[in-house]
Every structure is written in structure tokens, then in C-alpha cells.
Amino acid sequence: MKIPGKDPNLLLEKALLGKNAGVNAAKENKVSKQQAPSQSVSADQVDISEKARTLQKLNQLAALGGEVRIERVEQLQAEIKAGTYALDTEKIAEKLLRATVIDKIL
């Protein structure tokens, strides 16, 4: 489903990072669109699909938060082995719904 006039990267960033996200991406898009006519045209050309750009943006966002906290992992493993790990079902439901919405945007 396409939403006319809406940048899927911006919508995705807002969904993942909150309402203040995407300000830099919107500025980058405006700057790149303004610079495009002044750039020289070459014989070689690569077209990247919107979906590929969105996936690239997701990879960049994932890389920013890719820090593994070993202490937290060990704590969770111990809780699971002891049978004391409690799931936050509301958080899980929220993330599932958010993922569903993101899939529909893409």
C-alpha cells in the first residue's frame, strides 16, 4: 500500500524512534533533491529501489543500537534456567503490532 506524499523511510523511523525521529532524514532528502540537478550525468547508472533504501536505513538504525550487554544476557539466562523469568506480554504485543504496521508500510 502506498501512501501518497509520505516518505516510507520517515514513517518507519518515526515508528521505531518516536515522533521526533526523521528530522535529519527529511532534511537530507531535501538537500539531495536540491543538489541532484547540478550533478553531472554519467553513462553508468545504478537505481536503488525504495525497499532497498528502507532496508539500508534499518540496517543503519540497528547498527547504532547493536551493543551487546553481556551482563544483561547472563542475567536473563540465569533467570530462564531458574524459571523466574517473567514475560512482559504488553510489550510483546506492542512490538508485534508495530512490526505489522511497519510491514504494511514497506
PDB file as gemmi writes it, atoms N, CA and C in Angstrom:
CRYST1    1.000    1.000    1.000  90.00  90.00  90.00 P 1                      
ATOM      1  N   MET A   1       0.844  -1.176   0.000  1.00  0.00           N  
ATOM      2  CA  MET A   1       0.000   0.000   0.000  1.00  0.00           C  
ATOM      3  C   MET A   1       0.888   1.237   0.000  1.00  0.00           C  
ATOM      4  N   LYS A   2       0.658   2.124  -0.922  1.00  0.00           N  
ATOM      5  CA  LYS A   2       1.420   3.359  -0.997  1.00  0.00           C  
ATOM      6  C   LYS A   2       0.615   4.480  -0.353  1.00  0.00           C  
ATOM      7  N   ILE A   3       1.296   5.321   0.376  1.00  0.00           N  
ATOM      8  CA  ILE A   3       0.669   6.496   0.964  1.00  0.00           C  
ATOM      9  C   ILE A   3       1.232   7.698   0.219  1.00  0.00           C  
ATOM     10  N   PRO A   4       0.420   8.341  -0.602  1.00  0.00           N  
ATOM     11  CA  PRO A   4       0.942   9.450  -1.409  1.00  0.00           C  
ATOM     12  C   PRO A   4       1.474  10.574  -0.527  1.00  0.00           C  
ATOM     13  N   GLY A   5       2.622  11.103  -0.924  1.00  0.00           N  
ATOM     14  CA  GLY A   5       3.187  12.244  -0.219  1.00  0.00           C  
ATOM     15  C   GLY A   5       3.909  11.897   1.065  1.00  0.00           C  
ATOM     16  N   LYS A   6       3.990  10.649   1.407  1.00  0.00           N  
ATOM     17  CA  LYS A   6       4.659  10.234   2.640  1.00  0.00           C  
ATOM     18  C   LYS A   6       5.905   9.443   2.305  1.00  0.00           C  
ATOM     19  N   ASP A   7       7.014   9.793   2.918  1.00  0.00           N  
ATOM     20  CA  ASP A   7       8.277   9.085   2.724  1.00  0.00           C  
ATOM     21  C   ASP A   7       8.279   7.860   3.632  1.00  0.00           C  
ATOM     22  N   PRO A   8       8.321   6.622   3.085  1.00  0.00           N  
ATOM     23  CA  PRO A   8       8.283   5.432   3.934  1.00  0.00           C  
ATOM     24  C   PRO A   8       9.449   5.362   4.913  1.00  0.00           C  
ATOM     25  N   ASN A   9      10.607   5.887   4.519  1.00  0.00           N  
ATOM     26  CA  ASN A   9      11.745   5.885   5.443  1.00  0.00           C  
ATOM     27  C   ASN A   9      11.449   6.752   6.658  1.00  0.00           C  
ATOM     28  N   LEU A  10      10.833   7.898   6.420  1.00  0.00           N  
ATOM     29  CA  LEU A  10      10.487   8.812   7.509  1.00  0.00           C  
ATOM     30  C   LEU A  10       9.431   8.194   8.411  1.00  0.00           C  
ATOM     31  N   LEU A  11       8.418   7.559   7.813  1.00  0.00           N  
ATOM     32  CA  LEU A  11       7.376   6.909   8.609  1.00  0.00           C  
ATOM     33  C   LEU A  11       7.959   5.779   9.452  1.00  0.00           C  
ATOM     34  N   LEU A  12       8.851   5.013   8.849  1.00  0.00           N  
ATOM     35  CA  LEU A  12       9.471   3.898   9.553  1.00  0.00           C  
ATOM     36  C   LEU A  12      10.316   4.390  10.714  1.00  0.00           C  
ATOM     37  N   GLU A  13      11.087   5.437  10.462  1.00  0.00           N  
ATOM     38  CA  GLU A  13      11.944   5.990  11.509  1.00  0.00           C  
ATOM     39  C   GLU A  13      11.098   6.524  12.661  1.00  0.00           C  
ATOM     40  N   LYS A  14       9.985   7.180  12.341  1.00  0.00           N  
ATOM     41  CA  LYS A  14       9.098   7.697  13.386  1.00  0.00           C  
ATOM     42  C   LYS A  14       8.485   6.555  14.186  1.00  0.00           C  
ATOM     43  N   ALA A  15       8.116   5.469  13.497  1.00  0.00           N  
ATOM     44  CA  ALA A  15       7.528   4.322  14.191  1.00  0.00           C  
ATOM     45  C   ALA A  15       8.525   3.673  15.133  1.00  0.00           C  
ATOM     46  N   LEU A  16       9.792   3.631  14.706  1.00  0.00           N  
ATOM     47  CA  LEU A  16      10.811   2.973  15.523  1.00  0.00           C  
ATOM     48  C   LEU A  16      11.354   3.862  16.635  1.00  0.00           C  
ATOM     49  N   LEU A  17      11.533   5.148  16.343  1.00  0.00           N  
ATOM     50  CA  LEU A  17      12.244   6.004  17.281  1.00  0.00           C  
ATOM     51  C   LEU A  17      11.380   7.075  17.945  1.00  0.00           C  
ATOM     52  N   GLY A  18      10.127   7.189  17.577  1.00  0.00           N  
ATOM     53  CA  GLY A  18       9.258   8.177  18.198  1.00  0.00           C  
ATOM     54  C   GLY A  18       8.996   9.352  17.278  1.00  0.00           C  
ATOM     55  N   LYS A  19       8.197  10.304  17.775  1.00  0.00           N  
ATOM     56  CA  LYS A  19       7.718  11.383  16.917  1.00  0.00           C  
ATOM     57  C   LYS A  19       8.798  12.380  16.513  1.00  0.00           C  
ATOM     58  N   ASN A  20       9.903  12.511  17.241  1.00  0.00           N  
ATOM     59  CA  ASN A  20      10.959  13.452  16.881  1.00  0.00           C  
ATOM     60  C   ASN A  20      11.938  12.870  15.884  1.00  0.00           C  
ATOM     61  N   ALA A  21      11.806  11.598  15.575  1.00  0.00           N  
ATOM     62  CA  ALA A  21      12.720  10.949  14.642  1.00  0.00           C  
ATOM     63  C   ALA A  21      12.413  11.392  13.227  1.00  0.00           C  
ATOM     64  N   GLY A  22      13.397  11.288  12.388  1.00  0.00           N  
ATOM     65  CA  GLY A  22      13.199  11.562  10.983  1.00  0.00           C  
ATOM     66  C   GLY A  22      13.460  12.987  10.562  1.00  0.00           C  
ATOM     67  N   VAL A  23      13.751  13.850  11.496  1.00  0.00           N  
ATOM     68  CA  VAL A  23      14.008  15.246  11.150  1.00  0.00           C  
ATOM     69  C   VAL A  23      15.237  15.338  10.261  1.00  0.00           C  
ATOM     70  N   ASN A  24      16.295  14.633  10.628  1.00  0.00           N  
ATOM     71  CA  ASN A  24      17.523  14.655   9.826  1.00  0.00           C  
ATOM     72  C   ASN A  24      17.302  14.002   8.465  1.00  0.00           C  
ATOM     73  N   ALA A  25      16.530  12.916   8.438  1.00  0.00           N  
ATOM     74  CA  ALA A  25      16.278  12.234   7.165  1.00  0.00           C  
ATOM     75  C   ALA A  25      15.499  13.140   6.221  1.00  0.00           C  
ATOM     76  N   ALA A  26      14.539  13.872   6.730  1.00  0.00           N  
ATOM     77  CA  ALA A  26      13.771  14.785   5.894  1.00  0.00           C  
ATOM     78  C   ALA A  26      14.659  15.894   5.344  1.00  0.00           C  
ATOM     79  N   LYS A  27      15.555  16.407   6.181  1.00  0.00           N  
ATOM     80  CA  LYS A  27      16.479  17.438   5.735  1.00  0.00           C  
ATOM     81  C   LYS A  27      17.417  16.891   4.675  1.00  0.00           C  
ATOM     82  N   GLU A  28      17.898  15.646   4.866  1.00  0.00           N  
ATOM     83  CA  GLU A  28      18.800  15.024   3.893  1.00  0.00           C  
ATOM     84  C   GLU A  28      18.106  14.861   2.551  1.00  0.00           C  
ATOM     85  N   ASN A  29      16.833  14.442   2.577  1.00  0.00           N  
ATOM     86  CA  ASN A  29      16.090  14.267   1.337  1.00  0.00           C  
ATOM     87  C   ASN A  29      15.944  15.590   0.602  1.00  0.00           C  
ATOM     88  N   LYS A  30      15.649  16.669   1.321  1.00  0.00           N  
ATOM     89  CA  LYS A  30      15.503  17.977   0.693  1.00  0.00           C  
ATOM     90  C   LYS A  30      16.818  18.431   0.082  1.00  0.00           C  
ATOM     91  N   VAL A  31      17.911  18.240   0.805  1.00  0.00           N  
ATOM     92  CA  VAL A  31      19.222  18.649   0.308  1.00  0.00           C  
ATOM     93  C   VAL A  31      19.600  17.836  -0.917  1.00  0.00           C  
ATOM     94  N   SER A  32      19.400  16.522  -0.876  1.00  0.00           N  
ATOM     95  CA  SER A  32      19.789  15.681  -2.005  1.00  0.00           C  
ATOM     96  C   SER A  32      18.945  15.986  -3.238  1.00  0.00           C  
ATOM     97  N   LYS A  33      17.655  16.315  -3.056  1.00  0.00           N  
ATOM     98  CA  LYS A  33      16.810  16.665  -4.189  1.00  0.00           C  
ATOM     99  C   LYS A  33      17.239  17.997  -4.792  1.00  0.00           C  
ATOM    100  N   GLN A  34      17.686  18.918  -3.956  1.00  0.00           N  
ATOM    101  CA  GLN A  34      18.120  20.206  -4.455  1.00  0.00           C  
ATOM    102  C   GLN A  34      19.447  20.073  -5.207  1.00  0.00           C  
ATOM    103  N   GLN A  35      20.305  19.181  -4.777  1.00  0.00           N  
ATOM    104  CA  GLN A  35      21.616  19.026  -5.387  1.00  0.00           C  
ATOM    105  C   GLN A  35      21.566  18.182  -6.660  1.00  0.00           C  
ATOM    106  N   ALA A  36      20.558  17.377  -6.844  1.00  0.00           N  
ATOM    107  CA  ALA A  36      20.506  16.431  -7.945  1.00  0.00           C  
ATOM    108  C   ALA A  36      20.653  17.086  -9.321  1.00  0.00           C  
ATOM    109  N   PRO A  37      19.953  18.191  -9.637  1.00  0.00           N  
ATOM    110  CA  PRO A  37      20.084  18.751 -10.983  1.00  0.00           C  
ATOM    111  C   PRO A  37      21.482  19.268 -11.293  1.00  0.00           C  
ATOM    112  N   SER A  38      22.231  19.711 -10.301  1.00  0.00           N  
ATOM    113  CA  SER A  38      23.541  20.286 -10.564  1.00  0.00           C  
ATOM    114  C   SER A  38      24.627  19.229 -10.764  1.00  0.00           C  
ATOM    115  N   GLN A  39      24.335  17.979 -10.437  1.00  0.00           N  
ATOM    116  CA  GLN A  39      25.328  16.926 -10.590  1.00  0.00           C  
ATOM    117  C   GLN A  39      25.412  16.506 -12.057  1.00  0.00           C  
ATOM    118  N   SER A  40      26.606  16.114 -12.472  1.00  0.00           N  
ATOM    119  CA  SER A  40      26.795  15.711 -13.867  1.00  0.00           C  
ATOM    120  C   SER A  40      26.225  14.315 -14.089  1.00  0.00           C  
ATOM    121  N   VAL A  41      25.767  14.073 -15.300  1.00  0.00           N  
ATOM    122  CA  VAL A  41      25.184  12.792 -15.662  1.00  0.00           C  
ATOM    123  C   VAL A  41      26.274  11.940 -16.304  1.00  0.00           C  
ATOM    124  N   SER A  42      26.414  10.702 -15.827  1.00  0.00           N  
ATOM    125  CA  SER A  42      27.410   9.800 -16.401  1.00  0.00           C  
ATOM    126  C   SER A  42      26.697   8.668 -17.139  1.00  0.00           C  
ATOM    127  N   ALA A  43      27.449   7.911 -17.903  1.00  0.00           N  
ATOM    128  CA  ALA A  43      26.887   6.800 -18.666  1.00  0.00           C  
ATOM    129  C   ALA A  43      26.478   5.654 -17.747  1.00  0.00           C  
ATOM    130  N   ASP A  44      27.218   5.439 -16.663  1.00  0.00           N  
ATOM    131  CA  ASP A  44      26.895   4.369 -15.720  1.00  0.00           C  
ATOM    132  C   ASP A  44      25.864   4.881 -14.730  1.00  0.00           C  
ATOM    133  N   GLN A  45      24.895   4.022 -14.436  1.00  0.00           N  
ATOM    134  CA  GLN A  45      23.837   4.448 -13.525  1.00  0.00           C  
ATOM    135  C   GLN A  45      23.349   3.257 -12.716  1.00  0.00           C  
ATOM    136  N   VAL A  46      23.069   3.489 -11.463  1.00  0.00           N  
ATOM    137  CA  VAL A  46      22.535   2.462 -10.582  1.00  0.00           C  
ATOM    138  C   VAL A  46      21.254   2.996  -9.969  1.00  0.00           C  
ATOM    139  N   ASP A  47      20.197   2.219 -10.083  1.00  0.00           N  
ATOM    140  CA  ASP A  47      18.926   2.590  -9.464  1.00  0.00           C  
ATOM    141  C   ASP A  47      18.685   1.668  -8.281  1.00  0.00           C  
ATOM    142  N   ILE A  48      18.516   2.264  -7.119  1.00  0.00           N  
ATOM    143  CA  ILE A  48      18.254   1.504  -5.904  1.00  0.00           C  
ATOM    144  C   ILE A  48      16.774   1.661  -5.575  1.00  0.00           C  
ATOM    145  N   SER A  49      16.107   0.549  -5.377  1.00  0.00           N  
ATOM    146  CA  SER A  49      14.673   0.594  -5.102  1.00  0.00           C  
ATOM    147  C   SER A  49      14.403   1.233  -3.744  1.00  0.00           C  
ATOM    148  N   GLU A  50      13.192   1.683  -3.588  1.00  0.00           N  
ATOM    149  CA  GLU A  50      12.768   2.300  -2.326  1.00  0.00           C  
ATOM    150  C   GLU A  50      12.876   1.285  -1.184  1.00  0.00           C  
ATOM    151  N   LYS A  51      12.528   0.040  -1.470  1.00  0.00           N  
ATOM    152  CA  LYS A  51      12.609  -1.007  -0.447  1.00  0.00           C  
ATOM    153  C   LYS A  51      14.060  -1.238  -0.018  1.00  0.00           C  
ATOM    154  N   ALA A  52      14.990  -1.218  -0.974  1.00  0.00           N  
ATOM    155  CA  ALA A  52      16.407  -1.401  -0.647  1.00  0.00           C  
ATOM    156  C   ALA A  52      16.914  -0.244   0.211  1.00  0.00           C  
ATOM    157  N   ARG A  53      16.467   0.967  -0.112  1.00  0.00           N  
ATOM    158  CA  ARG A  53      16.876   2.116   0.702  1.00  0.00           C  
ATOM    159  C   ARG A  53      16.319   2.017   2.117  1.00  0.00           C  
ATOM    160  N   THR A  54      15.092   1.537   2.234  1.00  0.00           N  
ATOM    161  CA  THR A  54      14.486   1.365   3.554  1.00  0.00           C  
ATOM    162  C   THR A  54      15.242   0.308   4.354  1.00  0.00           C  
ATOM    163  N   LEU A  55      15.596  -0.799   3.706  1.00  0.00           N  
ATOM    164  CA  LEU A  55      16.368  -1.846   4.384  1.00  0.00           C  
ATOM    165  C   LEU A  55      17.740  -1.336   4.803  1.00  0.00           C  
ATOM    166  N   GLN A  56      18.348  -0.527   3.961  1.00  0.00           N  
ATOM    167  CA  GLN A  56      19.641   0.055   4.309  1.00  0.00           C  
ATOM    168  C   GLN A  56      19.503   0.962   5.532  1.00  0.00           C  
ATOM    169  N   LYS A  57      18.437   1.736   5.582  1.00  0.00           N  
ATOM    170  CA  LYS A  57      18.188   2.626   6.717  1.00  0.00           C  
ATOM    171  C   LYS A  57      17.970   1.803   7.997  1.00  0.00           C  
ATOM    172  N   LEU A  58      17.230   0.703   7.879  1.00  0.00           N  
ATOM    173  CA  LEU A  58      17.019  -0.173   9.030  1.00  0.00           C  
ATOM    174  C   LEU A  58      18.331  -0.766   9.523  1.00  0.00           C  
ATOM    175  N   ASN A  59      19.181  -1.164   8.605  1.00  0.00           N  
ATOM    176  CA  ASN A  59      20.494  -1.697   8.989  1.00  0.00           C  
ATOM    177  C   ASN A  59      21.316  -0.653   9.723  1.00  0.00           C  
ATOM    178  N   GLN A  60      21.252   0.592   9.265  1.00  0.00           N  
ATOM    179  CA  GLN A  60      21.977   1.665   9.932  1.00  0.00           C  
ATOM    180  C   GLN A  60      21.430   1.900  11.338  1.00  0.00           C  
ATOM    181  N   LEU A  61      20.108   1.881  11.475  1.00  0.00           N  
ATOM    182  CA  LEU A  61      19.495   2.065  12.794  1.00  0.00           C  
ATOM    183  C   LEU A  61      19.853   0.913  13.730  1.00  0.00           C  
ATOM    184  N   ALA A  62      19.862  -0.301  13.191  1.00  0.00           N  
ATOM    185  CA  ALA A  62      20.213  -1.469  14.002  1.00  0.00           C  
ATOM    186  C   ALA A  62      21.668  -1.402  14.448  1.00  0.00           C  
ATOM    187  N   ALA A  63      22.524  -0.900  13.574  1.00  0.00           N  
ATOM    188  CA  ALA A  63      23.947  -0.801  13.911  1.00  0.00           C  
ATOM    189  C   ALA A  63      24.182   0.200  15.036  1.00  0.00           C  
ATOM    190  N   LEU A  64      23.352   1.212  15.113  1.00  0.00           N  
ATOM    191  CA  LEU A  64      23.503   2.207  16.174  1.00  0.00           C  
ATOM    192  C   LEU A  64      23.237   1.608  17.559  1.00  0.00           C  
ATOM    193  N   GLY A  65      22.288   0.694  17.625  1.00  0.00           N  
ATOM    194  CA  GLY A  65      21.928   0.107  18.909  1.00  0.00           C  
ATOM    195  C   GLY A  65      22.421  -1.316  19.048  1.00  0.00           C  
ATOM    196  N   GLY A  66      23.462  -1.679  18.341  1.00  0.00           N  
ATOM    197  CA  GLY A  66      23.921  -3.053  18.298  1.00  0.00           C  
ATOM    198  C   GLY A  66      24.822  -3.479  19.447  1.00  0.00           C  
ATOM    199  N   GLU A  67      24.881  -2.702  20.485  1.00  0.00           N  
ATOM    200  CA  GLU A  67      25.749  -3.015  21.614  1.00  0.00           C  
ATOM    201  C   GLU A  67      25.174  -4.184  22.419  1.00  0.00           C  
ATOM    202  N   VAL A  68      25.964  -5.215  22.639  1.00  0.00           N  
ATOM    203  CA  VAL A  68      25.528  -6.370  23.416  1.00  0.00           C  
ATOM    204  C   VAL A  68      25.972  -6.173  24.856  1.00  0.00           C  
ATOM    205  N   ARG A  69      25.007  -6.228  25.759  1.00  0.00           N  
ATOM    206  CA  ARG A  69      25.326  -6.086  27.179  1.00  0.00           C  
ATOM    207  C   ARG A  69      25.436  -7.486  27.775  1.00  0.00           C  
ATOM    208  N   ILE A  70      26.657  -7.954  27.908  1.00  0.00           N  
ATOM    209  CA  ILE A  70      26.917  -9.322  28.342  1.00  0.00           C  
ATOM    210  C   ILE A  70      26.328  -9.589  29.727  1.00  0.00           C  
ATOM    211  N   GLU A  71      26.427  -8.606  30.616  1.00  0.00           N  
ATOM    212  CA  GLU A  71      25.878  -8.800  31.971  1.00  0.00           C  
ATOM    213  C   GLU A  71      24.373  -9.058  31.912  1.00  0.00           C  
ATOM    214  N   ARG A  72      23.675  -8.312  31.052  1.00  0.00           N  
ATOM    215  CA  ARG A  72      22.222  -8.466  30.930  1.00  0.00           C  
ATOM    216  C   ARG A  72      21.880  -9.823  30.329  1.00  0.00           C  
ATOM    217  N   VAL A  73      22.651 -10.257  29.341  1.00  0.00           N  
ATOM    218  CA  VAL A  73      22.407 -11.560  28.720  1.00  0.00           C  
ATOM    219  C   VAL A  73      22.593 -12.673  29.744  1.00  0.00           C  
ATOM    220  N   GLU A  74      23.651 -12.585  30.525  1.00  0.00           N  
ATOM    221  CA  GLU A  74      23.901 -13.600  31.554  1.00  0.00           C  
ATOM    222  C   GLU A  74      22.797 -13.597  32.607  1.00  0.00           C  
ATOM    223  N   GLN A  75      22.321 -12.409  32.983  1.00  0.00           N  
ATOM    224  CA  GLN A  75      21.234 -12.303  33.967  1.00  0.00           C  
ATOM    225  C   GLN A  75      19.968 -12.971  33.421  1.00  0.00           C  
ATOM    226  N   LEU A  76      19.646 -12.713  32.174  1.00  0.00           N  
ATOM    227  CA  LEU A  76      18.454 -13.309  31.573  1.00  0.00           C  
ATOM    228  C   LEU A  76      18.587 -14.828  31.465  1.00  0.00           C  
ATOM    229  N   GLN A  77      19.768 -15.303  31.088  1.00  0.00           N  
ATOM    230  CA  GLN A  77      19.988 -16.747  31.013  1.00  0.00           C  
ATOM    231  C   GLN A  77      19.786 -17.400  32.376  1.00  0.00           C  
ATOM    232  N   ALA A  78      20.285 -16.764  33.420  1.00  0.00           N  
ATOM    233  CA  ALA A  78      20.140 -17.306  34.772  1.00  0.00           C  
ATOM    234  C   ALA A  78      18.672 -17.336  35.184  1.00  0.00           C  
ATOM    235  N   GLU A  79      17.929 -16.259  34.862  1.00  0.00           N  
ATOM    236  CA  GLU A  79      16.506 -16.218  35.211  1.00  0.00           C  
ATOM    237  C   GLU A  79      15.724 -17.302  34.474  1.00  0.00           C  
ATOM    238  N   ILE A  80      16.064 -17.526  33.206  1.00  0.00           N  
ATOM    239  CA  ILE A  80      15.371 -18.556  32.429  1.00  0.00           C  
ATOM    240  C   ILE A  80      15.649 -19.940  33.012  1.00  0.00           C  
ATOM    241  N   LYS A  81      16.919 -20.212  33.342  1.00  0.00           N  
ATOM    242  CA  LYS A  81      17.278 -21.512  33.926  1.00  0.00           C  
ATOM    243  C   LYS A  81      16.600 -21.726  35.273  1.00  0.00           C  
ATOM    244  N   ALA A  82      16.480 -20.660  36.066  1.00  0.00           N  
ATOM    245  CA  ALA A  82      15.864 -20.764  37.387  1.00  0.00           C  
ATOM    246  C   ALA A  82      14.342 -20.788  37.311  1.00  0.00           C  
ATOM    247  N   GLY A  83      13.789 -20.442  36.146  1.00  0.00           N  
ATOM    248  CA  GLY A  83      12.337 -20.428  35.996  1.00  0.00           C  
ATOM    249  C   GLY A  83      11.691 -19.178  36.557  1.00  0.00           C  
ATOM    250  N   THR A  84      12.467 -18.134  36.775  1.00  0.00           N  
ATOM    251  CA  THR A  84      11.928 -16.900  37.353  1.00  0.00           C  
ATOM    252  C   THR A  84      11.762 -15.783  36.320  1.00  0.00           C  
ATOM    253  N   TYR A  85      12.063 -16.063  35.068  1.00  0.00           N  
ATOM    254  CA  TYR A  85      11.948 -15.034  34.032  1.00  0.00           C  
ATOM    255  C   TYR A  85      10.475 -14.795  33.725  1.00  0.00           C  
ATOM    256  N   ALA A  86      10.041 -13.549  33.831  1.00  0.00           N  
ATOM    257  CA  ALA A  86       8.648 -13.185  33.573  1.00  0.00           C  
ATOM    258  C   ALA A  86       8.576 -12.361  32.294  1.00  0.00           C  
ATOM    259  N   LEU A  87       7.683 -12.750  31.408  1.00  0.00           N  
ATOM    260  CA  LEU A  87       7.494 -12.034  30.156  1.00  0.00           C  
ATOM    261  C   LEU A  87       6.574 -10.836  30.356  1.00  0.00           C  
ATOM    262  N   ASP A  88       6.880  -9.745  29.688  1.00  0.00           N  
ATOM    263  CA  ASP A  88       6.013  -8.573  29.680  1.00  0.00           C  
ATOM    264  C   ASP A  88       5.146  -8.676  28.426  1.00  0.00           C  
ATOM    265  N   THR A  89       3.956  -9.275  28.587  1.00  0.00           N  
ATOM    266  CA  THR A  89       3.106  -9.562  27.434  1.00  0.00           C  
ATOM    267  C   THR A  89       2.621  -8.300  26.730  1.00  0.00           C  
ATOM    268  N   GLU A  90       2.435  -7.210  27.456  1.00  0.00           N  
ATOM    269  CA  GLU A  90       2.007  -5.962  26.824  1.00  0.00           C  
ATOM    270  C   GLU A  90       3.100  -5.421  25.897  1.00  0.00           C  
ATOM    271  N   LYS A  91       4.344  -5.515  26.328  1.00  0.00           N  
ATOM    272  CA  LYS A  91       5.458  -5.064  25.494  1.00  0.00           C  
ATOM    273  C   LYS A  91       5.575  -5.917  24.231  1.00  0.00           C  
ATOM    274  N   ILE A  92       5.406  -7.231  24.395  1.00  0.00           N  
ATOM    275  CA  ILE A  92       5.480  -8.139  23.256  1.00  0.00           C  
ATOM    276  C   ILE A  92       4.374  -7.819  22.258  1.00  0.00           C  
ATOM    277  N   ALA A  93       3.160  -7.624  22.748  1.00  0.00           N  
ATOM    278  CA  ALA A  93       2.029  -7.299  21.875  1.00  0.00           C  
ATOM    279  C   ALA A  93       2.263  -5.985  21.139  1.00  0.00           C  
ATOM    280  N   GLU A  94       2.780  -4.991  21.840  1.00  0.00           N  
ATOM    281  CA  GLU A  94       3.059  -3.695  21.222  1.00  0.00           C  
ATOM    282  C   GLU A  94       4.080  -3.830  20.090  1.00  0.00           C  
ATOM    283  N   LYS A  95       5.139  -4.593  20.340  1.00  0.00           N  
ATOM    284  CA  LYS A  95       6.168  -4.771  19.320  1.00  0.00           C  
ATOM    285  C   LYS A  95       5.648  -5.566  18.125  1.00  0.00           C  
ATOM    286  N   LEU A  96       4.783  -6.557  18.369  1.00  0.00           N  
ATOM    287  CA  LEU A  96       4.193  -7.308  17.268  1.00  0.00           C  
ATOM    288  C   LEU A  96       3.304  -6.418  16.409  1.00  0.00           C  
ATOM    289  N   LEU A  97       2.509  -5.580  17.056  1.00  0.00           N  
ATOM    290  CA  LEU A  97       1.651  -4.658  16.309  1.00  0.00           C  
ATOM    291  C   LEU A  97       2.482  -3.646  15.529  1.00  0.00           C  
ATOM    292  N   ARG A  98       3.524  -3.148  16.152  1.00  0.00           N  
ATOM    293  CA  ARG A  98       4.410  -2.186  15.480  1.00  0.00           C  
ATOM    294  C   ARG A  98       5.072  -2.833  14.263  1.00  0.00           C  
ATOM    295  N   ALA A  99       5.515  -4.073  14.401  1.00  0.00           N  
ATOM    296  CA  ALA A  99       6.137  -4.788  13.282  1.00  0.00           C  
ATOM    297  C   ALA A  99       5.128  -5.005  12.163  1.00  0.00           C  
ATOM    298  N   THR A 100       3.879  -5.292  12.504  1.00  0.00           N  
ATOM    299  CA  THR A 100       2.844  -5.484  11.497  1.00  0.00           C  
ATOM    300  C   THR A 100       2.596  -4.203  10.723  1.00  0.00           C  
ATOM    301  N   VAL A 101       2.545  -3.084  11.434  1.00  0.00           N  
ATOM    302  CA  VAL A 101       2.336  -1.793  10.785  1.00  0.00           C  
ATOM    303  C   VAL A 101       3.519  -1.468   9.872  1.00  0.00           C  
ATOM    304  N   ILE A 102       4.715  -1.731  10.322  1.00  0.00           N  
ATOM    305  CA  ILE A 102       5.906  -1.459   9.520  1.00  0.00           C  
ATOM    306  C   ILE A 102       5.907  -2.320   8.259  1.00  0.00           C  
ATOM    307  N   ASP A 103       5.508  -3.591   8.381  1.00  0.00           N  
ATOM    308  CA  ASP A 103       5.430  -4.470   7.218  1.00  0.00           C  
ATOM    309  C   ASP A 103       4.437  -3.945   6.193  1.00  0.00           C  
ATOM    310  N   LYS A 104       3.331  -3.375   6.673  1.00  0.00           N  
ATOM    311  CA  LYS A 104       2.337  -2.835   5.746  1.00  0.00           C  
ATOM    312  C   LYS A 104       2.852  -1.573   5.066  1.00  0.00           C  
ATOM    313  N   ILE A 105       3.679  -0.802   5.761  1.00  0.00           N  
ATOM    314  CA  ILE A 105       4.247   0.408   5.172  1.00  0.00           C  
ATOM    315  C   ILE A 105       5.219   0.037   4.070  1.00  0.00           C  
ATOM    316  N   LEU A 106       6.018  -0.989   4.337  1.00  0.00           N  
ATOM    317  CA  LEU A 106       7.028  -1.408   3.350  1.00  0.00           C  
ATOM    318  C   LEU A 106       6.353  -2.127   2.224  1.00  0.00           C  
TER     319      LEU A 106                                                      
END                                                                             
